[in-house]
Amino acid sequence: MEEKKAAPAAENLWKDRRHILWFPWTFDVYRIANGRIYTQSGLINCEENECMIYRVLDISLKRTLLNRLCGTGTIILRTKDASDGILTIRNVKNSQQVKDMISELVEEARRDNGLLGREMFGAGGGHMDGVYRDTIDEE
């Protein structure tokens, strides 16, 4: 009889909690592993969401004066995901480096999956589709 081995646990590329001032005293946990961004929140009612990294369309960073003093920031991801169109990673430390890492992971995942920018916008009808198509036709 052949024994099945459990799949190896995914290696976290990054993991952090939402911070209050300098302290990670919350139950909101964020992590990036196996081509996905995971968000988990709650103590009694726990909710976990995941989004494939290649589905991220746009990345923003928001840092208030208090965030800058505490070394934290909020990363806002606009995605093509049906359940989470906007994914917010709130008050994490080293937010600029995390944003840059996510940006690089998005480009790498798209390249690995053979996706072009046009494919991420949909089959048509979007205000960007015609503009992108026209610029490709001119080249």
Buried (B, 14 or more C-beta within 10 A) or exposed (E): EEEEEEEEEEEEBBEBBBBEEEEBEBEBBBBBBEBBBBBBBEEEEEEEBBBBBBBBBEBEBEBEEEBEEBBBBBBBBBBBBEEBEEBBBBBBBBBEEBBEBBEEBBEEBBEEEEEEEBEBBEEEEEEEBEEBEEEEEEE
